[in-house]
């Protein structure tokens, strides 16, 4: 998939967020990388670069105190090639981007990995229902 199309899908995933979350995004940049760097993989203790779809690096909003200010933006990296590797169609890429963006933004809002995994496991059975 061309980078421009991938960027559009990320922008769409952000636009699709409920307004109460979209309006509370503070001091965060979302960037696209082809692959995670070796440092990023070490940070999350992964060896296979195809496994990491996104990464949040920063200070979650729940950990920001009064002295928080004059800091570089938090960074959310979305990794294009691992997402494409896991998908068989453009529609699957779109869904996977949405999942990755929401997952990393949840970290920005203060949810830890264990909590997010528990929420995602509960949602999967519900997604199969119509």
C-alpha positions, 0 to 999 in steps of 0.5 A: 500500500502506498504511504499516502493511502496508509496516512489517510487510513490513520487520519480516518481512524483518528477522525472515527474516535469518539469526540470526547477522546479526540478532543482530549488528545494533548501533546501527542504526535502520530508518526508512521514508520515502515518497521520498528527500530531495534531499540523499539523492539528491545523496549517492548521485549520483542524479537520479531519485528513483524509483531509490533504494530504500534508503540506509545512513547511518552507520559500518559495523561494520568501521570502528568502533574502540575509540573508537566510542561515544556516537554516534547510531544508524546510519540505514537509510532504506527508500523506500516510493514508489520500491519501489511504483513498481517493483513490480506486485504485493504479492508483488513489493513484499515481495521488493523490500523484502527485497532493499533491507533486506538490501542496506542491512544489508550496508553496515552490516556493511561491504560497499561498493557495488561488492562488493554489486553484484557479489554481486547480479549473481551471485545473479540467475541462481541465483534463476531456478532451481528 
